[in-house]
Amino acid sequence: MDNSIDLVSNIVLNSIPNKAAPTGSADAADKNDSDTMIHSRFADLLDRAIAAPEIDQEAVAQAIAITANGTLDTPQNTLLAAQNIIIHGI
């Protein structure tokens, strides 16, 4: 799991634009304020990801088995899935 966190951290930190502004300028101060805000927002997301519970491998295996045997392929489940995608997104 630590590798996943490191990967996410690297992606997030590398996605922040690194625009150099002259030191001491108003642009530099604004950039530093923006960077601080962005870093704090991403830090919160990373903290929540780290605190997330571990994946229940047995539940995942059961879900895969149920999906593979077609038990969930009913018109009602298809409708519920579509409604959940619309409400919650993917």
N, C-alpha and C positions, 0 to 999 in steps of 0.2 A: 504494500500500500504506500510506503514511503516514496517509492519510485514514481507513483502516480501523482503524489503531492508535489514532488520536485518538478515533474513534467508540467503540471498545471502552473506552478509558480513561475517557471521559466517562460512559458507561453504568455502569461499575464504580464510579467515584467518586461518581456521583449516587445509586447504590443504597445507599450507606452511610448509615444513619440519622443525622441530625444532631440529637441530643437535647441541648439545653443543660442543663448541670448547674451549680449554683452553684460559683464559683471557690473553690478551697481545700477543698472538701468531699471526703469519701471517695468519693462517687459520681463526682466529677470526675476523681479519680485513676484509678478503675476504668475510666471511659469512655476516658480517654487511653490506658491500657494496651490496652484492647480495640481502639481505633482504630489504634494502632501495629501491633498484631498483624494486623488486617485489611488495612491498607495494605501490610504486608510480604508477606502471602500473595498479594494481587493483583499486587503488583510482580513477584513471581516468575513468575506466569502471563503477565503482559505481556512480561517479558523473554524467556520461551520463545516467545511468539507472534512477537516481533520477530526472534528467531534462526531461526525456521522457514524452511526452504528455499523458494525461489520456486516457483510452480506451473509445471509443464511443460505449456505450452499445447498442444503437439503430442500429448502423451499424453491430455489431456482431449478433444481433437478426435477422436482414435481411439476413446476410450471412448464418446463420444456416437454416433459412426458405428456401432460394433458394437451398441450398445444399440438404435439406431433400426432396424437391419436385422434384428433378431430373433435374431441368432446366439447370444445369451446366454440366450434363453428356453427352457431345457431343464428337465425335472423335477429333474435332479441339481443344477443351478445354483440353482434355487428352494429346494431343501432346504438346500444349503450357505449360502445367504443367510439363511434363517430361523435356522439354527444359529448363524451369526455374530451375528445380531441378539440372540439370546438370550444368547450368551456375552459379547459386547462392548457390547451396547446400541446405540442409534441415535445 
